[in-house]
Amino acid sequence: MSDVEQRVKKVVAQVLKIDPARIKSESRFVEDLGAESIQSIELIAAFEEEFDIEMDDERANEVKTVGSAVKFIQKLV
């Protein structure tokens, strides 16, 4: 598991207040992990803070799974 993936899973667990063991690369934020729309915004903000990046809101909203978030962030760091 890459450093980026570990950090993404840590952020997701903190924001969604879930057990990190539940978080898989293919986990969908809404359907599998129960994220609500406000939490999606919180996730984007938390990723930006964790990785010191700027995420384009429109493109970031297209990120639906943990794995796609990892790939998205890897392109920016």
C-alpha positions in Angstrom: 0.0 0.0 0.0 1.4 3.4 -1.0 1.9 6.2 1.4 -0.7 8.2 -0.4 -3.2 5.4 0.0 -2.5 5.0 3.7 -3.0 8.7 4.3 -6.2 8.8 2.2 -7.7 5.9 4.2 -6.7 7.6 7.5 -8.4 10.9 6.4 -11.5 8.9 5.3 -11.7 7.1 8.6 -11.4 10.3 10.5 -14.0 12.3 8.5 -16.5 9.5 8.2 -15.8 8.3 11.8 -15.5 4.6 10.7 -13.1 1.8 11.3 -10.2 2.0 8.9 -10.4 -1.8 8.4 -13.7 -1.2 6.5 -12.0 1.0 3.9 -10.9 -0.8 0.7 -9.5 0.7 -2.5 -12.8 -0.1 -4.3 -15.0 1.3 -1.5 -17.4 3.9 -2.8 -17.7 6.9 -0.5 -21.5 7.2 -0.5 -22.8 3.7 -1.3 -20.3 1.7 0.7 -19.0 4.0 3.4 -22.1 6.1 4.0 -20.8 9.5 3.3 -23.4 12.3 3.1 -23.0 15.3 0.8 -21.6 17.5 3.6 -19.1 14.9 4.4 -18.0 14.8 0.7 -17.1 18.4 1.1 -15.3 17.8 4.4 -13.4 14.9 2.7 -12.1 17.2 -0.1 -11.1 19.8 2.5 -9.3 17.2 4.6 -7.5 15.8 1.6 -6.4 19.3 0.6 -5.1 19.9 4.1 -3.4 16.4 4.5 -1.6 16.7 1.2 -1.2 20.5 0.9 -2.9 20.5 -2.5 -5.8 22.4 -4.3 -8.5 20.1 -5.7 -10.7 21.4 -8.4 -14.2 21.1 -7.0 -15.8 19.9 -10.2 -13.2 17.2 -10.9 -13.0 16.2 -7.2 -16.8 15.6 -7.1 -16.3 13.0 -9.9 -14.1 10.9 -7.5 -16.4 8.2 -6.2 -14.1 5.6 -4.7 -11.1 5.5 -2.4 -8.9 4.1 -5.2 -9.9 6.9 -7.5 -9.2 9.5 -4.8 -5.7 8.0 -4.4 -5.0 8.2 -8.1 -6.4 11.8 -8.3 -4.2 12.9 -5.4 -1.1 11.1 -6.7 -1.3 13.2 -9.8 -1.3 16.4 -7.7 1.5 15.6 -5.3 
